[in-house]
């Protein structure tokens, strides 16, 4: 079945540090890939997405590239800010597969000033 | 835009009472909405898929008589937790599909059962 594996947290960085959160997936069908962000006490917000192989999603300085050969969708940001502190979820939606949004377990990021 | 709201944002109730949570798509119509439950420090667990005008589809292990879902219009789905108990305390999040498959999430409802 469809599944998403993302790196265990928590991740603690200093402001302006480089961020990578690894995400790999297994899927039947043709998955679209997503990163969602959840700020404390809030619901999920779509951060970025990619719908086919080699697509790069980007938003607010975050990027992730859909790598079919490695079944990965790693999230990166060159210089994190305190306001980026949140929980990040990698997810996939597989049309022709499970037809559901499947989430990773989430990675908590804390950025210190 | 694509905005999904939930009401209430927080609710505290006594054990044995029922609680209704509303999920609304404010600026689009959604034939399909989803209800998730999120435990502390864990991912979202899909509870059920709510389709307008038809019965909800529940995930394995979710009690349909406990968690009643009604999707009476294209902009509103409700989740009623019946005879709530402390173990039902959780963060409940809904989402609505806009277009082919993109989901937009509500801000969540924190339920505390005393």
HADDOCK unambig.tbl for C-alpha pairs under 7 A between the chains (distance, minus, plus):
assign (segid A and resid 42 and name CA) (segid B and resid 107 and name CA) 5.11 0.50 0.50
assign (segid A and resid 42 and name CA) (segid B and resid 108 and name CA) 6.32 0.50 0.50
assign (segid A and resid 43 and name CA) (segid B and resid 93 and name CA) 6.68 0.50 0.50
assign (segid A and resid 43 and name CA) (segid B and resid 105 and name CA) 6.38 0.50 0.50
assign (segid A and resid 43 and name CA) (segid B and resid 106 and name CA) 5.79 0.50 0.50
assign (segid A and resid 43 and name CA) (segid B and resid 107 and name CA) 3.89 0.50 0.50
assign (segid A and resid 43 and name CA) (segid B and resid 108 and name CA) 5.14 0.50 0.50
assign (segid A and resid 44 and name CA) (segid B and resid 105 and name CA) 5.76 0.50 0.50
assign (segid A and resid 45 and name CA) (segid B and resid 105 and name CA) 6.72 0.50 0.50
assign (segid A and resid 103 and name CA) (segid B and resid 43 and name CA) 6.83 0.50 0.50
assign (segid A and resid 103 and name CA) (segid B and resid 44 and name CA) 6.91 0.50 0.50
assign (segid A and resid 104 and name CA) (segid B and resid 43 and name CA) 6.63 0.50 0.50
assign (segid A and resid 105 and name CA) (segid B and resid 42 and name CA) 5.92 0.50 0.50
assign (segid A and resid 105 and name CA) (segid B and resid 43 and name CA) 4.50 0.50 0.50
assign (segid A and resid 106 and name CA) (segid B and resid 43 and name CA) 5.96 0.50 0.50
